[in-house]
């Protein structure tokens, strides 16, 4: 509850950072407002996501609180908030956005 949140470049999406990795990735909570979207992107490194609260769709897969998703390097997906949601995201390397 006392965590600080920072706006991202995407409307309705905020991040609360735990740490940055040596390889350029990060571990953070991401808070999404219902209907917000993080565009389709390709992963340069592995990523793990745990849904803490709410419901999201990642790469066409609907995930609810408690669900886990592992993404390998080279895979791509978008993220859509189906409700207000909080997810934990841990990525090994930076994740560039696909335009």
C-alpha positions as a Markdown table, in Angstrom:
| # | Residue | x | y | z |
|---|---|---|---|---|
| 1 | Unk | 0.0 | 0.0 | 0.0 |
| 2 | Unk | 2.9 | 2.4 | 0.7 |
| 3 | Unk | 4.7 | 1.7 | -2.6 |
| 4 | Unk | 5.4 | 4.6 | -4.9 |
| 5 | Unk | 4.0 | 4.4 | -8.5 |
| 6 | Unk | 5.4 | 6.1 | -11.6 |
| 7 | Unk | 3.5 | 6.8 | -14.8 |
| 8 | Unk | 4.6 | 5.0 | -18.0 |
| 9 | Unk | 4.4 | 6.2 | -21.6 |
| 10 | Unk | 1.1 | 4.2 | -21.9 |
| 11 | Unk | -2.2 | 5.8 | -20.6 |
| 12 | Unk | -3.6 | 3.9 | -17.6 |
| 13 | Unk | -0.4 | 2.0 | -16.8 |
| 14 | Unk | 1.9 | 2.7 | -13.8 |
| 15 | Unk | 5.0 | 0.9 | -12.5 |
| 16 | Unk | 6.4 | 0.3 | -9.0 |
| 17 | Unk | 10.0 | -0.8 | -9.5 |
| 18 | Unk | 11.7 | -3.3 | -7.2 |
| 19 | Unk | 15.0 | -3.5 | -9.1 |
| 20 | Unk | 16.8 | -3.2 | -12.5 |
| 21 | Unk | 18.9 | -6.2 | -13.7 |
| 22 | Unk | 22.4 | -6.0 | -15.0 |
| 23 | Unk | 21.1 | -7.1 | -18.4 |
| 24 | Unk | 18.7 | -4.2 | -18.6 |
| 25 | Unk | 15.5 | -6.0 | -17.4 |
| 26 | Unk | 13.6 | -5.2 | -14.3 |
| 27 | Unk | 11.3 | -6.6 | -11.6 |
| 28 | Unk | 8.2 | -4.5 | -10.8 |
| 29 | Unk | 4.6 | -4.4 | -10.0 |
| 30 | Unk | 2.6 | -2.9 | -13.0 |
| 31 | Unk | -0.8 | -1.4 | -12.3 |
| 32 | Unk | -3.2 | -1.2 | -15.2 |
| 33 | Unk | -6.6 | 0.5 | -15.4 |
| 34 | Unk | -9.4 | -1.4 | -17.1 |
| 35 | Unk | -9.1 | -1.1 | -20.9 |
| 36 | Unk | -5.4 | 0.0 | -20.9 |
| 37 | Unk | -3.0 | -1.7 | -23.3 |
| 38 | Unk | 0.7 | -2.2 | -23.6 |
| 39 | Unk | 1.5 | -2.7 | -27.3 |
| 40 | Unk | 2.7 | -5.9 | -28.9 |
| 41 | Unk | 6.4 | -6.4 | -28.3 |
| 42 | Unk | 9.2 | -9.0 | -28.7 |
| 43 | Unk | 11.1 | -10.2 | -25.7 |
| 44 | Unk | 14.9 | -10.1 | -25.8 |
| 45 | Unk | 15.0 | -12.3 | -22.7 |
| 46 | Unk | 12.8 | -14.5 | -20.6 |
| 47 | Unk | 9.9 | -12.9 | -18.7 |
| 48 | Unk | 7.7 | -14.1 | -15.8 |
| 49 | Unk | 4.3 | -12.6 | -15.0 |
| 50 | Unk | 2.1 | -13.2 | -11.9 |
| 51 | Unk | -1.4 | -11.7 | -11.8 |
| 52 | Unk | -1.7 | -10.2 | -8.3 |
| 53 | Unk | -5.2 | -8.7 | -8.7 |
| 54 | Unk | -7.8 | -8.3 | -11.5 |
| 55 | Unk | -7.8 | -9.8 | -15.0 |
| 56 | Unk | -5.5 | -9.3 | -18.0 |
| 57 | Unk | -5.1 | -10.7 | -21.5 |
| 58 | Unk | -1.5 | -11.4 | -22.5 |
| 59 | Unk | -1.0 | -12.6 | -26.1 |
| 60 | Unk | -4.6 | -13.7 | -26.3 |
| 61 | Unk | -4.6 | -15.7 | -23.0 |
| 62 | Unk | -6.9 | -14.5 | -20.3 |
| 63 | Unk | -5.3 | -14.5 | -16.8 |
| 64 | Unk | -6.9 | -14.0 | -13.4 |
| 65 | Unk | -5.4 | -13.3 | -9.9 |
| 66 | Unk | -2.9 | -16.0 | -9.0 |
| 67 | Unk | -2.2 | -17.0 | -12.7 |
| 68 | Unk | 1.4 | -17.2 | -13.9 |
| 69 | Unk | 2.8 | -16.8 | -17.5 |
| 70 | Unk | 6.3 | -17.5 | -18.7 |
| 71 | Unk | 7.5 | -15.9 | -21.9 |
| 72 | Unk | 10.7 | -17.1 | -23.6 |
| 73 | Unk | 13.1 | -14.8 | -25.5 |
| 74 | Unk | 11.9 | -14.2 | -29.0 |
| 75 | Unk | 8.2 | -14.5 | -28.2 |
| 76 | Unk | 5.9 | -11.6 | -28.6 |
| 77 | Unk | 2.6 | -10.5 | -27.1 |
| 78 | Unk | 0.6 | -7.5 | -26.0 |
| 79 | Unk | -1.1 | -6.9 | -22.7 |
| 80 | Unk | -4.7 | -5.7 | -22.3 |
| 81 | Unk | -6.3 | -5.0 | -18.9 |
| 82 | Unk | -9.7 | -6.6 | -18.9 |
| 83 | Unk | -10.4 | -5.0 | -15.4 |
| 84 | Unk | -8.3 | -2.9 | -13.1 |
| 85 | Unk | -5.3 | -5.1 | -12.4 |
| 86 | Unk | -1.9 | -5.4 | -10.8 |
| 87 | Unk | 0.7 | -7.8 | -12.2 |
| 88 | Unk | 4.2 | -8.7 | -11.1 |
| 89 | Unk | 6.6 | -8.7 | -14.0 |
| 90 | Unk | 10.2 | -9.9 | -14.0 |
| 91 | Unk | 12.2 | -9.6 | -17.2 |
| 92 | Unk | 15.8 | -10.6 | -17.8 |
| 93 | Unk | 16.5 | -8.1 | -20.5 |
| 94 | Unk | 14.8 | -4.9 | -21.8 |
| 95 | Unk | 11.6 | -5.2 | -23.8 |
| 96 | Unk | 11.4 | -2.9 | -26.8 |
| 97 | Unk | 8.0 | -1.9 | -28.1 |
| 98 | Unk | 6.9 | -2.9 | -31.5 |
| 99 | Unk | 5.4 | 0.1 | -33.4 |
